[in-house]
Amino acid sequence: MSESLFFTEEHELLRQSIREFVEKELAPHAEEWEAEGFFPNSVFKRMGELGFLGLHYPEEIGGGGGDYFTNIVLVEELARCGTSGVNTGVAVQVGMATPPILKFGTQEQIQNYLVPAIKGEKIACLGITEPGAGSDVASVSTFAEKVPGGWKVNGNKIFITNGYRADFMTLLARTEKVKGYKGMSIFLVDRDTPGYVVSRKLDKVGQRSSDTAEIFFQDMVIPEEALLGEEGRGFYNIMWELQGERLLVAVACAADAHIALEMAIEYAKERVQFGKPIIKNQAIAHRIADLASRIEALQNLIYVTAWRFDHGEYPVKEISMAKLLGAQLAFEVADYALQIFGGYGYMNEYPISRIWRDTRITRVGGGTDEIQREIICTAMGL
Ligand SMILES: Cc1cc2nc3c(=O)[nH]c(=O)nc-3n(C[C@H](O)[C@H](O)[C@H](O)COP(=O)(O)OP(=O)(O)OC[C@H]3O[C@@H](n4cnc5c(N)ncnc54)[C@H](O)[C@@H]3O)c2cc1C
């Protein structure tokens, strides 16, 4: 199977233009943004101007009118910018916090939130996880109580990517005092709403250039029009969102695995020990061959599954398989690549150390390895 089965000439032209942007405007700042623990908001603005934040959204609302594969190209190319936090922040903007607006939103919500998000004028975050509700999304307890003219929200969200800087949140909250997945709804909430409190930017092991925050809602009153989609359907609608999210995480994982392996091969060809390049040891070359084969298999699973998703299917099992395999393989390859670099690999000045730190989160975020296995088991009737 070749990439051309899935990527047209237009995709390749898009790839070229994103690659040039990444090389010229992102990669030169990677070190600085890692050290600062933040990439500037101007990255969103610039990417909006270039049309990269709305590739798959309809042209009528300022998007590029492309398919899901345009976002795949975006994530694959951003993986080359040298600081994964940028990829994560942008992926949340284009592929996680905003797709529900197009799918479930009113024209007014599309104009007020999605259109500025496509332009990079508003930054979005997605609020699902809470201190007491991680893997078990059905236990979300942030409560939106109906009040005259709207809703009063109390609760708190944690680990929210883009949360420190976001202008609005796509928020999952409970709207009925029942247990479980029933009685939840999604809202679009402006950051400047009184009672919306960004309490702190969290200090992470990796993905250091992306911001991750804890956010509180204290008697936050939002209007009726803040409701996104049907009241009470929030859990189902967020599960729909998670499919596109997990696929994009898998795409980033495969891209990171490719990059880490390329780095390892290049280094192993140059590094001489015992009088020969270390790649000349069959133990090393064979392990590289194994990993390359598994990356190729993962890549094809991702593309086939993405094609099905893009053509209206809902391949939940294969999406979870791609996410599970991707997260595990990306970390395994990064770990082996670090091994190839020996002591140098453990030094911050070598980019492989950053990939190793950054890929670890993919086994947790977007649903852990264990949760993907649960989903696969359920789909298999186990
Ligand atoms: C850097 C970062 C960015 C994130 N960004 C966002 C974001 O933008 N928005 C958002 O809403 N969330 C975000 N998250 C949250 C992320 O989705 C959760 O951390 C993840 O879903 C796991 O939840 P938890 O951390 O509460 O772990 P827990 O659910 O407490 O799990 C702890 C451990 O128990 C295991 N476990 C739990 N249940 C089972 C089970 N039934 N069977 C077997 N094992 C089980 C888990 O797999 C895990 O290993 C982010 C997290 C991080 C670290």
The ligand as an SDF file (V2000), in Angstrom:
LIG
                    3D

 53 58  0  0  0  0  0  0  0  0999 V2000
   -0.7630   16.6750   29.3730 C   0  0  0  0  0  0  0  0  0  0  0  0
   -2.2070   16.3000   29.4630 C   0  0  0  0  0  0  0  0  0  0  0  0
   -3.1280   16.9520   28.6510 C   0  0  0  0  0  0  0  0  0  0  0  0
   -4.4800   16.6390   28.7590 C   0  0  0  0  0  0  0  0  0  0  0  0
   -5.3980   17.3810   28.0140 N   0  0  0  0  0  0  0  0  0  0  0  0
   -6.7150   17.2480   28.2980 C   0  0  0  0  0  0  0  0  0  0  0  0
   -7.6790   18.1530   27.7180 C   0  0  0  0  0  0  0  0  0  0  0  0
   -7.3320   19.0440   26.9310 O   0  0  0  0  0  0  0  0  0  0  0  0
   -8.9700   18.0000   28.0720 N   0  0  0  0  0  0  0  0  0  0  0  0
   -9.4050   17.0420   28.9400 C   0  0  0  0  0  0  0  0  0  0  0  0
  -10.6000   16.9740   29.2200 O   0  0  0  0  0  0  0  0  0  0  0  0
   -8.5170   16.1680   29.4910 N   0  0  0  0  0  0  0  0  0  0  0  0
   -7.1900   16.2510   29.2010 C   0  0  0  0  0  0  0  0  0  0  0  0
   -6.2840   15.3890   29.7860 N   0  0  0  0  0  0  0  0  0  0  0  0
   -6.7570   14.3710   30.6970 C   0  0  0  0  0  0  0  0  0  0  0  0
   -6.6000   12.9470   30.2100 C   0  0  0  0  0  0  0  0  0  0  0  0
   -7.5400   12.6550   29.2060 O   0  0  0  0  0  0  0  0  0  0  0  0
   -6.7270   12.0400   31.4420 C   0  0  0  0  0  0  0  0  0  0  0  0
   -5.5380   12.2320   32.2110 O   0  0  0  0  0  0  0  0  0  0  0  0
   -6.8930   10.5840   31.0990 C   0  0  0  0  0  0  0  0  0  0  0  0
   -8.1450   10.3690   30.4910 O   0  0  0  0  0  0  0  0  0  0  0  0
   -6.7810    9.6700   32.3330 C   0  0  0  0  0  0  0  0  0  0  0  0
   -7.5270   10.1470   33.4130 O   0  0  0  0  0  0  0  0  0  0  0  0
   -6.8110   10.2660   34.8520 P   0  0  0  0  0  0  0  0  0  0  0  0
   -5.5620   11.0340   34.6580 O   0  0  0  0  0  0  0  0  0  0  0  0
   -7.8000   10.8010   35.8100 O   0  0  0  0  0  0  0  0  0  0  0  0
   -6.4210    8.8020   35.2410 O   0  0  0  0  0  0  0  0  0  0  0  0
   -7.3710    7.6910   35.9460 P   0  0  0  0  0  0  0  0  0  0  0  0
   -8.6470    7.5960   35.2040 O   0  0  0  0  0  0  0  0  0  0  0  0
   -7.4140    7.9630   37.4020 O   0  0  0  0  0  0  0  0  0  0  0  0
   -6.5380    6.3790   35.6870 O   0  0  0  0  0  0  0  0  0  0  0  0
   -5.4280    6.0080   36.4740 C   0  0  0  0  0  0  0  0  0  0  0  0
   -4.9490    4.6450   35.9810 C   0  0  0  0  0  0  0  0  0  0  0  0
   -5.9770    3.6690   36.1920 O   0  0  0  0  0  0  0  0  0  0  0  0
   -6.2520    3.0160   34.9700 C   0  0  0  0  0  0  0  0  0  0  0  0
   -7.6680    2.6290   34.9070 N   0  0  0  0  0  0  0  0  0  0  0  0
   -8.7500    3.4110   35.1300 C   0  0  0  0  0  0  0  0  0  0  0  0
   -9.8740    2.7140   34.9260 N   0  0  0  0  0  0  0  0  0  0  0  0
   -9.5100    1.4750   34.5430 C   0  0  0  0  0  0  0  0  0  0  0  0
  -10.2140    0.2920   34.1860 C   0  0  0  0  0  0  0  0  0  0  0  0
  -11.5410    0.2570   34.1350 N   0  0  0  0  0  0  0  0  0  0  0  0
   -9.4910   -0.8080   33.8670 N   0  0  0  0  0  0  0  0  0  0  0  0
   -8.1460   -0.7960   33.8970 C   0  0  0  0  0  0  0  0  0  0  0  0
   -7.4300    0.3040   34.2100 N   0  0  0  0  0  0  0  0  0  0  0  0
   -8.1020    1.4120   34.5450 C   0  0  0  0  0  0  0  0  0  0  0  0
   -5.9160    4.0220   33.8830 C   0  0  0  0  0  0  0  0  0  0  0  0
   -5.7200    3.4010   32.6410 O   0  0  0  0  0  0  0  0  0  0  0  0
   -4.6510    4.6410   34.4720 C   0  0  0  0  0  0  0  0  0  0  0  0
   -3.5560    3.8170   34.2010 O   0  0  0  0  0  0  0  0  0  0  0  0
   -4.9120   15.6480   29.6460 C   0  0  0  0  0  0  0  0  0  0  0  0
   -3.9810   14.9620   30.4390 C   0  0  0  0  0  0  0  0  0  0  0  0
   -2.6530   15.3000   30.3770 C   0  0  0  0  0  0  0  0  0  0  0  0
   -1.6880   14.6020   31.3020 C   0  0  0  0  0  0  0  0  0  0  0  0
  1  2  1  0
  2  3  1  0
  2 52  2  0
  3  4  2  0
  4  5  1  0
  4 50  1  0
  5  6  2  0
  6  7  1  0
  6 13  1  0
  7  8  2  0
  7  9  1  0
  9 10  1  0
 10 11  2  0
 10 12  1  0
 12 13  2  0
 13 14  1  0
 14 15  1  0
 14 50  1  0
 15 16  1  0
 16 17  1  0
 16 18  1  0
 18 19  1  0
 18 20  1  0
 20 21  1  0
 20 22  1  0
 22 23  1  0
 23 24  1  0
 24 25  2  0
 24 26  1  0
 24 27  1  0
 27 28  1  0
 28 29  2  0
 28 30  1  0
 28 31  1  0
 31 32  1  0
 32 33  1  0
 33 34  1  0
 33 48  1  0
 34 35  1  0
 35 36  1  0
 35 46  1  0
 36 37  1  0
 36 45  1  0
 37 38  2  0
 38 39  1  0
 39 40  1  0
 39 45  2  0
 40 41  1  0
 40 42  2  0
 42 43  1  0
 43 44  2  0
 44 45  1  0
 46 47  1  0
 46 48  1  0
 48 49  1  0
 50 51  2  0
 51 52  1  0
 52 53  1  0
M  END
$$$$
